[in-house]
Amino acid sequence: MPPARVRLLGWCIDKKKEKTKLLDLHHLETFRVVGKTMNFTKAAMILGYSQSSVTSHIQALEKELGTTLLERDRFSKSITLTEAGRSALEYANRLIGMANELITSVRRGTRSRN
């Protein structure tokens, strides 16, 4: 059974402003699928989103992180991960995995108490 999709928020420290802000794990999941397929259209189909929504999620994540994650070639329509994108993809995989473990664990615990 595939893991449940839940909109989750994580925390990110903004070192420039010395304050904590939210990092949308939903955007990370979109980035993770784009990073795996290296194709916005395929990612949109997998996630059940429009291509423009996928693009918006990636742009929002890049803004949240303050860096470019994907290099886009408008002529060939190919994309490649930047160095920051490769690093972010590793973290995204781990964070999404942990979020799914949390959901599974809590649901198991809730069921066992009922």
N, C-alpha and C positions, 0 to 999 in steps of 0.2 A: 504494500500500500504506500503511495507517495506521501511524503510529509505534508502536513497541513500548511496552507499558506495563510500566514497571519501578518498583518502590518505591525511591524515592530520598530521601535526607535532605539538607537544606541547613543552613547555619549561620546563627544569628541572635544578635545581641549584645543582652543584657539590660542596658540602661544602669543600671537601679536596682541591680542586684547586681554589675555589672561583671564578668560572666562570660559565656562563650559557651554557648549551648544549641542543641540540634537543632531545626530547623524541618522538619516533615514535608511533603515535596513532594506526597505522596499527598493530603494534606488540601488543599493548594493546587489540585491538579487538580480535586478535588470542588468547591471554591469557584469555580473558573473556569467549570465547567459550570453550576453554579447561577447564577452571575452572568450567563452568556450566555442561559440559558433563563428566568431569573427565576421558576423553579418547581422545588420540591424533588422532586415526583413525576416530572416530565420528566427531571430530572437523574439520578434514580435509575434510570430506564429506560435512558437513554443509557449510564450507567456500569455497568449490570448489578448494582446494589446494591439493598438494601431502602431504603425511605424513611427508616427509623430510622437506618440506617448513614450516610446522607447528612447527616442532622441531627446525628449524633454527630461526624462529621468537621468540620462547620462549627463546632459548639460547641468542639471541641478546638482548632481553628485560632484562634478568637476568644480562647480562654484563652491559647494560646501567644503571641499578639500583644498581649494585654491590652486589647482594645478590641472594640466591637460592629461587625461588618461589614455586617450585614443588619438592617433594621427589619422586623419581622413584624407584620402586621395579622391577628389571630386571627379576626375576623369575616368579612372578605372573603378571607382566606387569601392575600392578596397580600404580596409582599416588595419592598423597595426597598433599594438600596445606600446606606449611610451615606457621608459624605465619606471616612472611612477605608476603607470598602469599595471605593469607586471607585478610590482610590489603590492599594489592595492588589490589585485586579483587574488593573490595568495591570502591576504587578510580577509577578503570577502568570502572566499571558500571556507575559511575557518569559522568566521562569524556566523554565516548562514548555517553551517553544520552545527555549531553550538546552539543556535536559536532553535533548530529543529530538535536537537537533543533535549533542550529545556521543555519544549512543548510536549514531546513524547513522555518525558519523565513526570512532568506535572500531571498530565492526563492519566498516566498509569497510577500515580499516587492518589488522585482524586477517585478513580474507579475502585481502588482497593479499599477506600474508606467508606464507600457507599454500601 
